[in-house]
Amino acid sequence: MKVEDGMELKEILADWRDYDDAAFRLGVFLGVFPRDQKFSKVKRMFWMAGYPLGDMLVDILDRMSEAGVLLKDEDDARYKWNPAPTDLS
């Protein structure tokens, strides 16, 4: 995965992404993982219990979904940026 400097999260998550890929990309965006980190080296932290960092990143995605920032496809466990503006009032 290559995230360009200056990319916004809404660009990174513009298309549907499986929960593990979306969480990984969020982690790269937040600086948790280096930009050149290979997903294959950390994917187990999203698939197995006992990795609080993976759980936290997925929890952030869920909270963003609850707030209307992201859309969540419950059936396929995927996320994407909500193109409709979020009502902040």
HTML snippet that shows the backbone in 3Dmol.js (N, CA, C, O; Angstrom):
<script src="https://3Dmol.org/build/3Dmol-min.js"></script>
<div id="view" style="width:600px;height:400px;position:relative"></div>
<script>
const pdb = `
ATOM      1  N   MET A   1       0.838  -1.173   0.000  1.00  0.00           N
ATOM      2  CA  MET A   1       0.000   0.000   0.000  1.00  0.00           C
ATOM      3  C   MET A   1       0.878   1.230   0.000  1.00  0.00           C
ATOM      4  O   MET A   1       1.887   1.286   0.703  1.00  0.00           O
ATOM      5  N   LYS A   2       0.503   2.185  -0.767  1.00  0.00           N
ATOM      6  CA  LYS A   2       1.229   3.447  -0.835  1.00  0.00           C
ATOM      7  C   LYS A   2       0.254   4.566  -0.514  1.00  0.00           C
ATOM      8  O   LYS A   2      -0.737   4.771  -1.215  1.00  0.00           O
ATOM      9  N   VAL A   3       0.548   5.275   0.541  1.00  0.00           N
ATOM     10  CA  VAL A   3      -0.244   6.454   0.892  1.00  0.00           C
ATOM     11  C   VAL A   3       0.628   7.662   0.605  1.00  0.00           C
ATOM     12  O   VAL A   3       1.706   7.814   1.181  1.00  0.00           O
ATOM     13  N   GLU A   4       0.165   8.501  -0.269  1.00  0.00           N
ATOM     14  CA  GLU A   4       0.926   9.694  -0.618  1.00  0.00           C
ATOM     15  C   GLU A   4       0.852  10.702   0.524  1.00  0.00           C
ATOM     16  O   GLU A   4      -0.171  10.831   1.197  1.00  0.00           O
ATOM     17  N   ASP A   5       1.951  11.406   0.724  1.00  0.00           N
ATOM     18  CA  ASP A   5       1.935  12.488   1.709  1.00  0.00           C
ATOM     19  C   ASP A   5       0.860  13.484   1.322  1.00  0.00           C
ATOM     20  O   ASP A   5       0.717  13.839   0.152  1.00  0.00           O
ATOM     21  N   GLY A   6       0.119  13.923   2.298  1.00  0.00           N
ATOM     22  CA  GLY A   6      -0.910  14.921   2.049  1.00  0.00           C
ATOM     23  C   GLY A   6      -2.261  14.343   1.654  1.00  0.00           C
ATOM     24  O   GLY A   6      -3.223  15.095   1.503  1.00  0.00           O
ATOM     25  N   MET A   7      -2.360  13.016   1.482  1.00  0.00           N
ATOM     26  CA  MET A   7      -3.664  12.415   1.170  1.00  0.00           C
ATOM     27  C   MET A   7      -4.568  12.537   2.388  1.00  0.00           C
ATOM     28  O   MET A   7      -4.135  12.327   3.521  1.00  0.00           O
ATOM     29  N   GLU A   8      -5.801  12.871   2.148  1.00  0.00           N
ATOM     30  CA  GLU A   8      -6.778  12.935   3.229  1.00  0.00           C
ATOM     31  C   GLU A   8      -7.385  11.557   3.450  1.00  0.00           C
ATOM     32  O   GLU A   8      -7.405  10.725   2.543  1.00  0.00           O
ATOM     33  N   LEU A   9      -7.874  11.324   4.651  1.00  0.00           N
ATOM     34  CA  LEU A   9      -8.474  10.037   4.968  1.00  0.00           C
ATOM     35  C   LEU A   9      -9.669   9.749   4.066  1.00  0.00           C
ATOM     36  O   LEU A   9      -9.904   8.598   3.696  1.00  0.00           O
ATOM     37  N   LYS A  10     -10.425  10.784   3.712  1.00  0.00           N
ATOM     38  CA  LYS A  10     -11.573  10.568   2.842  1.00  0.00           C
ATOM     39  C   LYS A  10     -11.143  10.070   1.466  1.00  0.00           C
ATOM     40  O   LYS A  10     -11.916   9.380   0.802  1.00  0.00           O
ATOM     41  N   GLU A  11      -9.950  10.395   1.023  1.00  0.00           N
ATOM     42  CA  GLU A  11      -9.429   9.863  -0.238  1.00  0.00           C
ATOM     43  C   GLU A  11      -8.951   8.421  -0.073  1.00  0.00           C
ATOM     44  O   GLU A  11      -9.149   7.585  -0.953  1.00  0.00           O
ATOM     45  N   ILE A  12      -8.329   8.150   1.051  1.00  0.00           N
ATOM     46  CA  ILE A  12      -7.805   6.810   1.328  1.00  0.00           C
ATOM     47  C   ILE A  12      -8.946   5.803   1.441  1.00  0.00           C
ATOM     48  O   ILE A  12      -8.822   4.666   0.987  1.00  0.00           O
ATOM     49  N   LEU A  13     -10.055   6.220   2.045  1.00  0.00           N
ATOM     50  CA  LEU A  13     -11.193   5.330   2.258  1.00  0.00           C
ATOM     51  C   LEU A  13     -12.357   5.659   1.325  1.00  0.00           C
ATOM     52  O   LEU A  13     -13.516   5.444   1.681  1.00  0.00           O
ATOM     53  N   ALA A  14     -12.061   6.173   0.150  1.00  0.00           N
ATOM     54  CA  ALA A  14     -13.106   6.561  -0.804  1.00  0.00           C
ATOM     55  C   ALA A  14     -13.873   5.357  -1.346  1.00  0.00           C
ATOM     56  O   ALA A  14     -15.055   5.473  -1.671  1.00  0.00           O
ATOM     57  N   ASP A  15     -13.216   4.207  -1.447  1.00  0.00           N
ATOM     58  CA  ASP A  15     -13.848   2.982  -1.949  1.00  0.00           C
ATOM     59  C   ASP A  15     -14.031   1.998  -0.804  1.00  0.00           C
ATOM     60  O   ASP A  15     -13.362   2.092   0.225  1.00  0.00           O
ATOM     61  N   TRP A  16     -14.949   1.048  -0.996  1.00  0.00           N
ATOM     62  CA  TRP A  16     -15.168   0.015   0.022  1.00  0.00           C
ATOM     63  C   TRP A  16     -13.871  -0.733   0.290  1.00  0.00           C
ATOM     64  O   TRP A  16     -13.167  -1.133  -0.637  1.00  0.00           O
ATOM     65  N   ARG A  17     -13.563  -0.918   1.576  1.00  0.00           N
ATOM     66  CA  ARG A  17     -12.375  -1.664   1.998  1.00  0.00           C
ATOM     67  C   ARG A  17     -12.782  -2.629   3.099  1.00  0.00           C
ATOM     68  O   ARG A  17     -13.556  -2.282   3.990  1.00  0.00           O
ATOM     69  N   ASP A  18     -12.249  -3.851   3.028  1.00  0.00           N
ATOM     70  CA  ASP A  18     -12.474  -4.809   4.105  1.00  0.00           C
ATOM     71  C   ASP A  18     -11.996  -4.196   5.419  1.00  0.00           C
ATOM     72  O   ASP A  18     -11.107  -3.345   5.432  1.00  0.00           O
ATOM     73  N   TYR A  19     -12.594  -4.637   6.518  1.00  0.00           N
ATOM     74  CA  TYR A  19     -12.311  -4.029   7.820  1.00  0.00           C
ATOM     75  C   TYR A  19     -10.824  -4.018   8.153  1.00  0.00           C
ATOM     76  O   TYR A  19     -10.322  -3.031   8.691  1.00  0.00           O
ATOM     77  N   ASP A  20     -10.109  -5.102   7.842  1.00  0.00           N
ATOM     78  CA  ASP A  20      -8.696  -5.166   8.199  1.00  0.00           C
ATOM     79  C   ASP A  20      -7.864  -4.195   7.363  1.00  0.00           C
ATOM     80  O   ASP A  20      -6.953  -3.546   7.878  1.00  0.00           O
ATOM     81  N   ASP A  21      -8.182  -4.099   6.071  1.00  0.00           N
ATOM     82  CA  ASP A  21      -7.475  -3.165   5.202  1.00  0.00           C
ATOM     83  C   ASP A  21      -7.791  -1.725   5.594  1.00  0.00           C
ATOM     84  O   ASP A  21      -6.896  -0.880   5.626  1.00  0.00           O
ATOM     85  N   ALA A  22      -9.054  -1.441   5.890  1.00  0.00           N
ATOM     86  CA  ALA A  22      -9.434  -0.087   6.306  1.00  0.00           C
ATOM     87  C   ALA A  22      -8.744   0.291   7.616  1.00  0.00           C
ATOM     88  O   ALA A  22      -8.265   1.416   7.765  1.00  0.00           O
ATOM     89  N   ALA A  23      -8.693  -0.639   8.560  1.00  0.00           N
ATOM     90  CA  ALA A  23      -8.038  -0.367   9.842  1.00  0.00           C
ATOM     91  C   ALA A  23      -6.544  -0.155   9.643  1.00  0.00           C
ATOM     92  O   ALA A  23      -5.954   0.722  10.273  1.00  0.00           O
ATOM     93  N   PHE A  24      -5.934  -0.938   8.785  1.00  0.00           N
ATOM     94  CA  PHE A  24      -4.517  -0.774   8.495  1.00  0.00           C
ATOM     95  C   PHE A  24      -4.249   0.592   7.868  1.00  0.00           C
ATOM     96  O   PHE A  24      -3.317   1.292   8.267  1.00  0.00           O
ATOM     97  N   ARG A  25      -5.061   0.965   6.896  1.00  0.00           N
ATOM     98  CA  ARG A  25      -4.882   2.259   6.233  1.00  0.00           C
ATOM     99  C   ARG A  25      -5.103   3.418   7.210  1.00  0.00           C
ATOM    100  O   ARG A  25      -4.417   4.438   7.133  1.00  0.00           O
ATOM    101  N   LEU A  26      -6.060   3.257   8.125  1.00  0.00           N
ATOM    102  CA  LEU A  26      -6.256   4.255   9.169  1.00  0.00           C
ATOM    103  C   LEU A  26      -4.998   4.345  10.026  1.00  0.00           C
ATOM    104  O   LEU A  26      -4.547   5.440  10.359  1.00  0.00           O
ATOM    105  N   GLY A  27      -4.434   3.199  10.380  1.00  0.00           N
ATOM    106  CA  GLY A  27      -3.206   3.176  11.179  1.00  0.00           C
ATOM    107  C   GLY A  27      -2.046   3.869  10.490  1.00  0.00           C
ATOM    108  O   GLY A  27      -1.283   4.589  11.134  1.00  0.00           O
ATOM    109  N   VAL A  28      -1.904   3.661   9.191  1.00  0.00           N
ATOM    110  CA  VAL A  28      -0.853   4.351   8.435  1.00  0.00           C
ATOM    111  C   VAL A  28      -1.125   5.855   8.439  1.00  0.00           C
ATOM    112  O   VAL A  28      -0.219   6.659   8.658  1.00  0.00           O
ATOM    113  N   PHE A  29      -2.375   6.221   8.197  1.00  0.00           N
ATOM    114  CA  PHE A  29      -2.748   7.641   8.175  1.00  0.00           C
ATOM    115  C   PHE A  29      -2.430   8.315   9.504  1.00  0.00           C
ATOM    116  O   PHE A  29      -1.955   9.450   9.528  1.00  0.00           O
ATOM    117  N   LEU A  30      -2.692   7.615  10.615  1.00  0.00           N
ATOM    118  CA  LEU A  30      -2.453   8.179  11.949  1.00  0.00           C
ATOM    119  C   LEU A  30      -0.988   8.127  12.367  1.00  0.00           C
ATOM    120  O   LEU A  30      -0.612   8.712  13.382  1.00  0.00           O
ATOM    121  N   GLY A  31      -0.166   7.435  11.595  1.00  0.00           N
ATOM    122  CA  GLY A  31       1.245   7.319  11.942  1.00  0.00           C
ATOM    123  C   GLY A  31       1.561   6.149  12.849  1.00  0.00           C
ATOM    124  O   GLY A  31       2.688   6.033  13.331  1.00  0.00           O
ATOM    125  N   VAL A  32       0.586   5.273  13.096  1.00  0.00           N
ATOM    126  CA  VAL A  32       0.805   4.088  13.916  1.00  0.00           C
ATOM    127  C   VAL A  32       1.774   3.144  13.205  1.00  0.00           C
ATOM    128  O   VAL A  32       2.646   2.544  13.833  1.00  0.00           O
ATOM    129  N   PHE A  33       1.607   3.022  11.889  1.00  0.00           N
ATOM    130  CA  PHE A  33       2.495   2.208  11.061  1.00  0.00           C
ATOM    131  C   PHE A  33       3.261   3.134  10.114  1.00  0.00           C
ATOM    132  O   PHE A  33       2.725   4.152   9.678  1.00  0.00           O
ATOM    133  N   PRO A  34       4.500   2.789   9.798  1.00  0.00           N
ATOM    134  CA  PRO A  34       5.224   3.588   8.803  1.00  0.00           C
ATOM    135  C   PRO A  34       4.539   3.500   7.435  1.00  0.00           C
ATOM    136  O   PRO A  34       3.880   2.505   7.134  1.00  0.00           O
ATOM    137  N   ARG A  35       4.692   4.521   6.623  1.00  0.00           N
ATOM    138  CA  ARG A  35       4.039   4.564   5.312  1.00  0.00           C
ATOM    139  C   ARG A  35       4.472   3.414   4.406  1.00  0.00           C
ATOM    140  O   ARG A  35       3.720   3.022   3.514  1.00  0.00           O
ATOM    141  N   ASP A  36       5.655   2.871   4.614  1.00  0.00           N
ATOM    142  CA  ASP A  36       6.115   1.766   3.770  1.00  0.00           C
ATOM    143  C   ASP A  36       5.845   0.391   4.394  1.00  0.00           C
ATOM    144  O   ASP A  36       6.333  -0.625   3.898  1.00  0.00           O
ATOM    145  N   GLN A  37       5.064   0.363   5.483  1.00  0.00           N
ATOM    146  CA  GLN A  37       4.725  -0.899   6.153  1.00  0.00           C
ATOM    147  C   GLN A  37       3.932  -1.799   5.217  1.00  0.00           C
ATOM    148  O   GLN A  37       3.009  -1.337   4.546  1.00  0.00           O
ATOM    149  N   LYS A  38       4.280  -3.062   5.166  1.00  0.00           N
ATOM    150  CA  LYS A  38       3.534  -4.047   4.384  1.00  0.00           C
ATOM    151  C   LYS A  38       2.407  -4.608   5.244  1.00  0.00           C
ATOM    152  O   LYS A  38       2.622  -5.004   6.389  1.00  0.00           O
ATOM    153  N   PHE A  39       1.205  -4.636   4.678  1.00  0.00           N
ATOM    154  CA  PHE A  39       0.042  -5.159   5.398  1.00  0.00           C
ATOM    155  C   PHE A  39       0.277  -6.598   5.841  1.00  0.00           C
ATOM    156  O   PHE A  39      -0.126  -6.986   6.937  1.00  0.00           O
ATOM    157  N   SER A  40       0.924  -7.384   4.997  1.00  0.00           N
ATOM    158  CA  SER A  40       1.133  -8.805   5.301  1.00  0.00           C
ATOM    159  C   SER A  40       1.919  -9.012   6.595  1.00  0.00           C
ATOM    160  O   SER A  40       1.799 -10.065   7.221  1.00  0.00           O
ATOM    161  N   LYS A  41       2.704  -8.047   6.999  1.00  0.00           N
ATOM    162  CA  LYS A  41       3.497  -8.173   8.225  1.00  0.00           C
ATOM    163  C   LYS A  41       2.681  -7.922   9.490  1.00  0.00           C
ATOM    164  O   LYS A  41       3.083  -8.345  10.574  1.00  0.00           O
ATOM    165  N   VAL A  42       1.540  -7.238   9.368  1.00  0.00           N
ATOM    166  CA  VAL A  42       0.742  -6.888  10.549  1.00  0.00           C
ATOM    167  C   VAL A  42      -0.693  -7.404  10.491  1.00  0.00           C
ATOM    168  O   VAL A  42      -1.461  -7.182  11.427  1.00  0.00           O
ATOM    169  N   LYS A  43      -1.065  -8.083   9.418  1.00  0.00           N
ATOM    170  CA  LYS A  43      -2.465  -8.478   9.249  1.00  0.00           C
ATOM    171  C   LYS A  43      -2.986  -9.350  10.385  1.00  0.00           C
ATOM    172  O   LYS A  43      -4.177  -9.300  10.689  1.00  0.00           O
ATOM    173  N   ARG A  44      -2.136 -10.142  11.015  1.00  0.00           N
ATOM    174  CA  ARG A  44      -2.607 -11.019  12.101  1.00  0.00           C
ATOM    175  C   ARG A  44      -3.183 -10.232  13.268  1.00  0.00           C
ATOM    176  O   ARG A  44      -4.030 -10.743  14.001  1.00  0.00           O
ATOM    177  N   MET A  45      -2.730  -8.984  13.451  1.00  0.00           N
ATOM    178  CA  MET A  45      -3.249  -8.198  14.577  1.00  0.00           C
ATOM    179  C   MET A  45      -4.708  -7.806  14.379  1.00  0.00           C
ATOM    180  O   MET A  45      -5.368  -7.392  15.332  1.00  0.00           O
ATOM    181  N   PHE A  46      -5.223  -7.932  13.157  1.00  0.00           N
ATOM    182  CA  PHE A  46      -6.627  -7.640  12.893  1.00  0.00           C
ATOM    183  C   PHE A  46      -7.469  -8.911  12.881  1.00  0.00           C
ATOM    184  O   PHE A  46      -8.693  -8.838  12.994  1.00  0.00           O
ATOM    185  N   TRP A  47      -6.847 -10.051  12.748  1.00  0.00           N
ATOM    186  CA  TRP A  47      -7.575 -11.313  12.610  1.00  0.00           C
ATOM    187  C   TRP A  47      -7.594 -12.145  13.884  1.00  0.00           C
ATOM    188  O   TRP A  47      -8.436 -13.030  14.029  1.00  0.00           O
ATOM    189  N   MET A  48      -6.673 -11.872  14.814  1.00  0.00           N
ATOM    190  CA  MET A  48      -6.551 -12.709  16.004  1.00  0.00           C
ATOM    191  C   MET A  48      -6.807 -11.888  17.262  1.00  0.00           C
ATOM    192  O   MET A  48      -6.530 -10.690  17.309  1.00  0.00           O
ATOM    193  N   ALA A  49      -7.339 -12.556  18.273  1.00  0.00           N
ATOM    194  CA  ALA A  49      -7.560 -11.897  19.567  1.00  0.00           C
ATOM    195  C   ALA A  49      -6.210 -11.624  20.230  1.00  0.00           C
ATOM    196  O   ALA A  49      -5.211 -12.283  19.939  1.00  0.00           O
ATOM    197  N   GLY A  50      -6.206 -10.658  21.109  1.00  0.00           N
ATOM    198  CA  GLY A  50      -5.006 -10.379  21.882  1.00  0.00           C
ATOM    199  C   GLY A  50      -4.120  -9.293  21.307  1.00  0.00           C
ATOM    200  O   GLY A  50      -2.994  -9.107  21.769  1.00  0.00           O
ATOM    201  N   TYR A  51      -4.602  -8.577  20.316  1.00  0.00           N
ATOM    202  CA  TYR A  51      -3.854  -7.466  19.726  1.00  0.00           C
ATOM    203  C   TYR A  51      -4.654  -6.185  19.930  1.00  0.00           C
ATOM    204  O   TYR A  51      -5.458  -5.819  19.073  1.00  0.00           O
ATOM    205  N   PRO A  52      -4.445  -5.495  21.058  1.00  0.00           N
ATOM    206  CA  PRO A  52      -5.240  -4.299  21.368  1.00  0.00           C
ATOM    207  C   PRO A  52      -5.149  -3.216  20.293  1.00  0.00           C
ATOM    208  O   PRO A  52      -6.118  -2.489  20.073  1.00  0.00           O
ATOM    209  N   LEU A  53      -4.024  -3.100  19.635  1.00  0.00           N
ATOM    210  CA  LEU A  53      -3.887  -2.072  18.608  1.00  0.00           C
ATOM    211  C   LEU A  53      -4.842  -2.319  17.447  1.00  0.00           C
ATOM    212  O   LEU A  53      -5.492  -1.389  16.970  1.00  0.00           O
ATOM    213  N   GLY A  54      -4.931  -3.559  16.993  1.00  0.00           N
ATOM    214  CA  GLY A  54      -5.866  -3.903  15.923  1.00  0.00           C
ATOM    215  C   GLY A  54      -7.307  -3.650  16.343  1.00  0.00           C
ATOM    216  O   GLY A  54      -8.098  -3.101  15.577  1.00  0.00           O
ATOM    217  N   ASP A  55      -7.644  -4.058  17.572  1.00  0.00           N
ATOM    218  CA  ASP A  55      -8.996  -3.829  18.091  1.00  0.00           C
ATOM    219  C   ASP A  55      -9.311  -2.341  18.157  1.00  0.00           C
ATOM    220  O   ASP A  55     -10.422  -1.925  17.829  1.00  0.00           O
ATOM    221  N   MET A  56      -8.334  -1.536  18.580  1.00  0.00           N
ATOM    222  CA  MET A  56      -8.548  -0.105  18.703  1.00  0.00           C
ATOM    223  C   MET A  56      -8.824   0.528  17.342  1.00  0.00           C
ATOM    224  O   MET A  56      -9.732   1.349  17.213  1.00  0.00           O
ATOM    225  N   LEU A  57      -8.051   0.154  16.331  1.00  0.00           N
ATOM    226  CA  LEU A  57      -8.234   0.747  15.007  1.00  0.00           C
ATOM    227  C   LEU A  57      -9.599   0.386  14.421  1.00  0.00           C
ATOM    228  O   LEU A  57     -10.252   1.228  13.805  1.00  0.00           O
ATOM    229  N   VAL A  58     -10.031  -0.863  14.610  1.00  0.00           N
ATOM    230  CA  VAL A  58     -11.360  -1.262  14.131  1.00  0.00           C
ATOM    231  C   VAL A  58     -12.438  -0.540  14.935  1.00  0.00           C
ATOM    232  O   VAL A  58     -13.467  -0.154  14.380  1.00  0.00           O
ATOM    233  N   ASP A  59     -12.215  -0.355  16.229  1.00  0.00           N
ATOM    234  CA  ASP A  59     -13.162   0.386  17.059  1.00  0.00           C
ATOM    235  C   ASP A  59     -13.305   1.828  16.569  1.00  0.00           C
ATOM    236  O   ASP A  59     -14.409   2.372  16.548  1.00  0.00           O
ATOM    237  N   ILE A  60     -12.204   2.436  16.182  1.00  0.00           N
ATOM    238  CA  ILE A  60     -12.267   3.803  15.638  1.00  0.00           C
ATOM    239  C   ILE A  60     -13.121   3.820  14.374  1.00  0.00           C
ATOM    240  O   ILE A  60     -13.941   4.719  14.189  1.00  0.00           O
ATOM    241  N   LEU A  61     -12.929   2.828  13.503  1.00  0.00           N
ATOM    242  CA  LEU A  61     -13.755   2.745  12.292  1.00  0.00           C
ATOM    243  C   LEU A  61     -15.231   2.625  12.654  1.00  0.00           C
ATOM    244  O   LEU A  61     -16.080   3.291  12.062  1.00  0.00           O
ATOM    245  N   ASP A  62     -15.529   1.774  13.626  1.00  0.00           N
ATOM    246  CA  ASP A  62     -16.929   1.605  14.056  1.00  0.00           C
ATOM    247  C   ASP A  62     -17.502   2.906  14.598  1.00  0.00           C
ATOM    248  O   ASP A  62     -18.642   3.256  14.295  1.00  0.00           O
ATOM    249  N   ARG A  63     -16.734   3.612  15.386  1.00  0.00           N
ATOM    250  CA  ARG A  63     -17.198   4.880  15.951  1.00  0.00           C
ATOM    251  C   ARG A  63     -17.401   5.934  14.859  1.00  0.00           C
ATOM    252  O   ARG A  63     -18.337   6.731  14.917  1.00  0.00           O
ATOM    253  N   MET A  64     -16.520   5.926  13.876  1.00  0.00           N
ATOM    254  CA  MET A  64     -16.687   6.860  12.758  1.00  0.00           C
ATOM    255  C   MET A  64     -17.936   6.511  11.970  1.00  0.00           C
ATOM    256  O   MET A  64     -18.612   7.399  11.449  1.00  0.00           O
ATOM    257  N   SER A  65     -18.246   5.230  11.879  1.00  0.00           N
ATOM    258  CA  SER A  65     -19.461   4.788  11.208  1.00  0.00           C
ATOM    259  C   SER A  65     -20.700   5.223  12.000  1.00  0.00           C
ATOM    260  O   SER A  65     -21.669   5.719  11.426  1.00  0.00           O
ATOM    261  N   GLU A  66     -20.659   5.036  13.299  1.00  0.00           N
ATOM    262  CA  GLU A  66     -21.775   5.448  14.151  1.00  0.00           C
ATOM    263  C   GLU A  66     -22.019   6.954  14.063  1.00  0.00           C
ATOM    264  O   GLU A  66     -23.155   7.415  14.175  1.00  0.00           O
ATOM    265  N   ALA A  67     -20.945   7.711  13.862  1.00  0.00           N
ATOM    266  CA  ALA A  67     -21.056   9.172  13.768  1.00  0.00           C
ATOM    267  C   ALA A  67     -21.459   9.630  12.375  1.00  0.00           C
ATOM    268  O   ALA A  67     -21.712  10.815  12.157  1.00  0.00           O
ATOM    269  N   GLY A  68     -21.520   8.691  11.425  1.00  0.00           N
ATOM    270  CA  GLY A  68     -21.930   9.038  10.070  1.00  0.00           C
ATOM    271  C   GLY A  68     -20.798   9.457   9.150  1.00  0.00           C
ATOM    272  O   GLY A  68     -21.041   9.814   7.997  1.00  0.00           O
ATOM    273  N   VAL A  69     -19.570   9.420   9.638  1.00  0.00           N
ATOM    274  CA  VAL A  69     -18.421   9.798   8.815  1.00  0.00           C
ATOM    275  C   VAL A  69     -18.115   8.705   7.793  1.00  0.00           C
ATOM    276  O   VAL A  69     -17.776   8.993   6.645  1.00  0.00           O
ATOM    277  N   LEU A  70     -18.237   7.454   8.222  1.00  0.00           N
ATOM    278  CA  LEU A  70     -18.018   6.316   7.343  1.00  0.00           C
ATOM    279  C   LEU A  70     -19.323   5.569   7.135  1.00  0.00           C
ATOM    280  O   LEU A  70     -20.232   5.643   7.961  1.00  0.00           O
ATOM    281  N   LEU A  71     -19.406   4.860   6.042  1.00  0.00           N
ATOM    282  CA  LEU A  71     -20.480   3.895   5.815  1.00  0.00           C
ATOM    283  C   LEU A  71     -19.923   2.517   6.153  1.00  0.00           C
ATOM    284  O   LEU A  71     -18.750   2.236   5.907  1.00  0.00           O
ATOM    285  N   LYS A  72     -20.765   1.666   6.716  1.00  0.00           N
ATOM    286  CA  LYS A  72     -20.334   0.322   7.078  1.00  0.00           C
ATOM    287  C   LYS A  72     -21.263  -0.687   6.438  1.00  0.00           C
ATOM    288  O   LYS A  72     -22.483  -0.608   6.582  1.00  0.00           O
ATOM    289  N   ASP A  73     -20.679  -1.631   5.732  1.00  0.00           N
ATOM    290  CA  ASP A  73     -21.398  -2.742   5.142  1.00  0.00           C
ATOM    291  C   ASP A  73     -21.284  -3.906   6.131  1.00  0.00           C
ATOM    292  O   ASP A  73     -20.276  -4.612   6.162  1.00  0.00           O
ATOM    293  N   GLU A  74     -22.321  -4.092   6.926  1.00  0.00           N
ATOM    294  CA  GLU A  74     -22.299  -5.121   7.982  1.00  0.00           C
ATOM    295  C   GLU A  74     -22.095  -6.525   7.419  1.00  0.00           C
ATOM    296  O   GLU A  74     -21.394  -7.339   8.022  1.00  0.00           O
ATOM    297  N   ASP A  75     -22.701  -6.813   6.269  1.00  0.00           N
ATOM    298  CA  ASP A  75     -22.618  -8.163   5.703  1.00  0.00           C
ATOM    299  C   ASP A  75     -21.193  -8.547   5.327  1.00  0.00           C
ATOM    300  O   ASP A  75     -20.762  -9.671   5.584  1.00  0.00           O
ATOM    301  N   ASP A  76     -20.471  -7.629   4.727  1.00  0.00           N
ATOM    302  CA  ASP A  76     -19.123  -7.937   4.259  1.00  0.00           C
ATOM    303  C   ASP A  76     -18.029  -7.333   5.133  1.00  0.00           C
ATOM    304  O   ASP A  76     -16.847  -7.445   4.806  1.00  0.00           O
ATOM    305  N   ALA A  77     -18.405  -6.699   6.232  1.00  0.00           N
ATOM    306  CA  ALA A  77     -17.449  -6.067   7.152  1.00  0.00           C
ATOM    307  C   ALA A  77     -16.503  -5.138   6.403  1.00  0.00           C
ATOM    308  O   ALA A  77     -15.281  -5.262   6.472  1.00  0.00           O
ATOM    309  N   ARG A  78     -17.121  -4.199   5.684  1.00  0.00           N
ATOM    310  CA  ARG A  78     -16.351  -3.230   4.910  1.00  0.00           C
ATOM    311  C   ARG A  78     -16.744  -1.817   5.319  1.00  0.00           C
ATOM    312  O   ARG A  78     -17.823  -1.577   5.862  1.00  0.00           O
ATOM    313  N   TYR A  79     -15.836  -0.896   5.043  1.00  0.00           N
ATOM    314  CA  TYR A  79     -16.053   0.513   5.352  1.00  0.00           C
ATOM    315  C   TYR A  79     -15.677   1.356   4.144  1.00  0.00           C
ATOM    316  O   TYR A  79     -14.847   0.964   3.323  1.00  0.00           O
ATOM    317  N   LYS A  80     -16.310   2.528   4.053  1.00  0.00           N
ATOM    318  CA  LYS A  80     -15.878   3.546   3.102  1.00  0.00           C
ATOM    319  C   LYS A  80     -16.343   4.902   3.607  1.00  0.00           C
ATOM    320  O   LYS A  80     -17.244   5.003   4.440  1.00  0.00           O
ATOM    321  N   TRP A  81     -15.705   5.936   3.082  1.00  0.00           N
ATOM    322  CA  TRP A  81     -16.050   7.303   3.462  1.00  0.00           C
ATOM    323  C   TRP A  81     -17.477   7.595   3.033  1.00  0.00           C
ATOM    324  O   TRP A  81     -17.882   7.218   1.934  1.00  0.00           O
ATOM    325  N   ASN A  82     -18.228   8.249   3.871  1.00  0.00           N
ATOM    326  CA  ASN A  82     -19.592   8.633   3.545  1.00  0.00           C
ATOM    327  C   ASN A  82     -19.534   9.895   2.683  1.00  0.00           C
ATOM    328  O   ASN A  82     -19.134  10.952   3.168  1.00  0.00           O
ATOM    329  N   PRO A  83     -19.928   9.798   1.409  1.00  0.00           N
ATOM    330  CA  PRO A  83     -19.839  10.971   0.534  1.00  0.00           C
ATOM    331  C   PRO A  83     -20.852  12.061   0.884  1.00  0.00           C
ATOM    332  O   PRO A  83     -20.680  13.209   0.476  1.00  0.00           O
ATOM    333  N   ALA A  84     -21.889  11.728   1.621  1.00  0.00           N
ATOM    334  CA  ALA A  84     -22.885  12.726   2.040  1.00  0.00           C
ATOM    335  C   ALA A  84     -22.325  13.494   3.239  1.00  0.00           C
ATOM    336  O   ALA A  84     -21.722  12.897   4.132  1.00  0.00           O
ATOM    337  N   PRO A  85     -22.517  14.777   3.260  1.00  0.00           N
ATOM    338  CA  PRO A  85     -22.007  15.566   4.394  1.00  0.00           C
ATOM    339  C   PRO A  85     -22.638  15.099   5.705  1.00  0.00           C
ATOM    340  O   PRO A  85     -23.818  14.753   5.755  1.00  0.00           O
ATOM    341  N   THR A  86     -21.847  15.096   6.740  1.00  0.00           N
ATOM    342  CA  THR A  86     -22.326  14.739   8.068  1.00  0.00           C
ATOM    343  C   THR A  86     -22.920  15.982   8.725  1.00  0.00           C
ATOM    344  O   THR A  86     -22.311  17.051   8.728  1.00  0.00           O
ATOM    345  N   ASP A  87     -24.109  15.821   9.276  1.00  0.00           N
ATOM    346  CA  ASP A  87     -24.765  16.935   9.973  1.00  0.00           C
ATOM    347  C   ASP A  87     -24.133  17.075  11.358  1.00  0.00           C
ATOM    348  O   ASP A  87     -24.308  16.211  12.217  1.00  0.00           O
ATOM    349  N   LEU A  88     -23.414  18.143  11.564  1.00  0.00           N
ATOM    350  CA  LEU A  88     -22.699  18.351  12.832  1.00  0.00           C
ATOM    351  C   LEU A  88     -23.502  19.135  13.845  1.00  0.00           C
ATOM    352  O   LEU A  88     -22.994  19.470  14.915  1.00  0.00           O
ATOM    353  N   SER A  89     -24.752  19.432  13.525  1.00  0.00           N
ATOM    354  CA  SER A  89     -25.557  20.217  14.472  1.00  0.00           C
ATOM    355  C   SER A  89     -26.184  19.351  15.529  1.00  0.00           C
ATOM    356  O   SER A  89     -26.892  19.855  16.401  1.00  0.00           O
TER     357      SER A  89
END
`;
const viewer = $3Dmol.createViewer("view");
viewer.addModel(pdb, "pdb");
viewer.setStyle({}, {cartoon: {color: "spectrum"}});
viewer.zoomTo();
viewer.render();
</script>
